[in-house]
């Protein structure tokens, strides 16, 4: 059986990654590193689906890293994630524990598995001014012209698309001098859901989050001094709920547009994961609807 550096649990939104990762970590004595690009922000809990209670099993709290490490309104980057990940990874391994990387942000996952050479990309005010006013379709067309590394799974706001173009422009003109980290040999488990069931789960989860207070969460973030544009930058839930709260769209428009956007996001996630196979990764697909014990049994049989 292969000796893996870590177990990686991926899958589309609403596939149950968190609960499975927590159950597997509890069984194997592992610690979890989050590979989610938005769960790093404090106070952004419901919209990012942190589901923190799922890390508590039988009176034990499964350690999870890279959650709630940034103030809301700030801009976390893949460069910082890569460094934060390897710092946490080394600390966990030095404690003699296994590591589980769990998340749905495809580029974040690949950035550590392949140890990409990354740069800390500064803002480009001139480029931002040039791109200001372009719609999301125009910005995506510009981004598509690059031989790009940047993740396209969550570019549903002009701000995020402009940042992606900013990053690719910087990389076109600046080559990283060296790899700071070594690639990792990972067991990659992808939780798989039938398309119709995935859509049903996404719709049900959206309604549940709205009942749990997602609108009030956004109102609270705005009241704390975070600008609407900063929240809209984060995309998906924070984009559409913010637009509703500030009066740009109605509640019904917010719900319907957000539901469509999350469905599209999940589809792009799966496109990214299938692309990982073309890029040389081996993915082990596991039916997300299986009982937890059966999923754990499969994971252990694979070498988790």
Phi, psi and omega in degrees: 000136182300148176262098186274149175286329180195167172254133181245124179248116181235177179152167181289163176303144180074017179267356177088030182298315185298310183296322179292315179299318181294317180295319179292320178296319179299320182289323188257358182074023182273166170245150185256139169246125180285134175249041181251132187282349183243344180286357176289342188269129178292143175081352177256076191260306185290314183295331180267353178067045182296326177047051187299333181295339182288349177274356179258114181229124177051044177079004181245136177263115178288122181296133177226132186250158178069033168242137179060048180249357182228148174288145176296145184098341177277173182239104176281150184231161177295327177300312180293320179302314182301316180291318178296320180299308186292331175295312179294320180300312180297320180295319180294314180296323178294336175278357179083017182256155173284162182238134172241123174262123186230125177174172181244006179271098190304315182293322177301316180299310182293330183298332179262325179295321180263358180050054180305145170282116186239157178240151174275101190274120180280163175297150178237088185302322181294316179295318180299319179295322180293325184271345182300134179098344177284146180277173187296325180294318178297319181292321177295324177296319178296315181298323181293343180282348180271150166277087200259159174253335191292142181295130177255012186283343184221061180243060183259014173225147179304324181299316181291322179294320178296319178297321178298317178295321178301316180294313182294325176296319179295318180293328179297328185256353183222122180258127177303140185287327186199162171281128177276336187230167178258144177300156182246139176271106188245143165278116184253116177252122179251117177287126188249135179231138170302141186305314183293321178292321177301314180297319179297315180297318180299314181296317180294321181291323177300312180298321179296318181293325177294320177294327183284349176113028182297324178295317178295326177299315179294318177301318179295320178295318178295318180294335180282353177111359177284134183287154177300319182294326177294321178290319179298328178306324184289346174077180176046236186306317185286332176293304189285322178293320177298316179298326175291313184298323181271002172091012180284328181224162178279170178298316180297319178296318178302312182298312185291317180294320180292319179301315179296317182297321180290321176300316180295322178298315179298321178297318179293326176302311182294326175298319178296314183296321176296325176295330177300324178295321177293335180270011171104359178276150173257120179253133176257109182278131180233132180299118183294342183273355179295151174302152183305316182298323179290320177297319178297317179301317179296315181299315180295323180293336179274347178114013180296000000 
